[in-house]
Every structure is written in structure tokens, then in C-alpha cells.
Amino acid sequence: MKAQKKSHTQLARRERQIMEAIYNLKEASVSDVLKQLPDPPSYSAVRAMMRLLEEKGHLKHRQVGTKYVYRPTETKEAVRKSVLKHVVTSLFDDSTENAFAALLDISSSNLTKGELKNISSMVDSAKAKAK
């Protein structure tokens, strides 16, 4: 029986590292993931975590010869949006405005004029779609 899918925000640090490695590689065997991990645990520990991630619904596999090759069940973009929605809902009282203000507050000095222009264009586009 499959475990209920947990949000990416509920994954343990090592599980997030494994998912990040697989997103970077597009699909990967246990050996491939092991090479990507900082201070990697044993092969069998990574294999067990990847099986658990599959049970949680984050990965699926196909067999290639004698090994399994895993890939994510969702795109990285879909995961980013889901995690961000969770953050906005739980930390900013479901206020996009408050979340956006916090992002600008912590990163405005690092933004280039080009990035600010792109953000401004996105805001203009959102205004056009607003109710």
C-alpha cells in the first residue's frame, strides 16, 4: 500500500538532497545519486531512502538491466509553486502582498535593473489579469 504523499516541505534534509540530485540529473540510479550527495551515507541507506520517496509518491522507477532508474513524479517548477504556496499560506496569512514585500525587503539590494524590470513586467501582467 502506498503511503500518503507528503509535501516537499515535510521531507527530511537528506530526502530533499536526494530529490535535488534527481531533479538535476533528470533521472538517476542509486549510484548516480550517491555521487551527488555531500557527505554521502551508504549505498543501501540511499537505496532505502529512494524507495521511501517512491512510496511517498515523489519518485517512480523503471528497470534498466539489473538496476532501477528513478525520476520525479512532479516537475521542479510544480514543486516550487506548491512549496511557495504553503509558505505564503502558513507564514504570510495567505497574503501574496506580504510575501512579496518580504522578498523585496531581503533581496532588493541584490536585484539587478534587468531583474527589477522583469518583476515589473510580471506585476503589470498580473494587473491586467486582476479582477
N, C-alpha and C positions, 0 to 999 in steps of 0.2 A: 504494500500500500504506500502511495506517495505521501510524503509529509506535505503539510500546507505550505505554499510558497511564502517565504519570508521576504520582507522588503530588503533592499540592499542596505538600508540604514541599520538593519539588525544583524548584519553579518559581522563575524569576528574579524579582527585585523588580518589574520593570515588568510581567511576566506576572501577578503577584499583584495589582498595581494594576488591571490590565485586568479580571481576574476579579471583583475587589471592585466595580468600576464596574458591571459587568453584573449582579451579584447585586443591587446597589442599584436598578438600573433594571428588573430582571426580564428584559428583552430589549433589545438595543441594536444600532444600526448603528455603523460605524466612527466616523462624525461624532459620534454620541451619546457614545461612549466618550471620544473626543478631548476633549470639553468637560469631562469629569470628571477628567482626569488632571492632576496637578501637574506643572508644567514639561513640557508635552506634547512628544513628538517629532513628526516629520512625519506627515501622514495616511498616506502609503504605509508608513511604519515600523509604525504601529499596525495597519494592514490586514494586513501580513505577520505580525505577532505574533498577531493573532486567527486567521489561517489556521493558523499553527503550533499554537495552542492547540486548534484543531479537529482537526488531525492527531494531537495527543497524546490526544484523546478528552475534553477538558474542555468543549468547546463544540460546538454544532451550529447550522446556519443554515437559514433559509428565505429565498426570494427574494420581495421586495416591490417590484414595479416593476423599477427598474434597480439596486436596492441589496440587499445581504444584511443580514438581521437575525439576530443571534446570541443564543443563550440557553445557559445552563449545562446540562450533561448530568446533574448531580447537584445536590441541594438544598444550600444553605449549611449546614444542620444536619448532613447526611450528611458533608460535607467537614470540618466542625468535629470530629465524632466520630472520623473517620479520622485527622486530624492529631493530635488529643489521644491517641488510641491509640498512634500512632507515638511521641509524646513519652514517654508512660508506659512503653512497651516499651524504648525506646532510652536514656532518661535516668534512669529510676527502676527499672530491672531488673524491669520488668513488675509493679511494686508500686503498686496504686491507693492503698494506705495512705500510702506515701512521697510520692506525687504530691500527695495531698490535704493532707498535713501541710505540704508546701512551699507550696501555695496559701494555706493558712491563715496561715502564717508571713509571707508577703509582703503579704497583703491584710486580715488580721484587724482592723487599726485603721481600715480604710476601710469595713468592713461595718456596715450598719445593723442594729438589733434585728430588723426585719422580714426582712431578708435572712438573718440567722442563724436565725430561726425557720423560714424556708423550707428552709434547708440541713438543719436538724434534722429537719424532716418528711421530707425526701428520705432521710436516713440511717435514720430509723425505717422507712420503706417498704422500703429495701434490706434491713434486718434481717429484716423479715417474709418476704422472698423468699429469704433466705440458706439455704444447705443445712444 
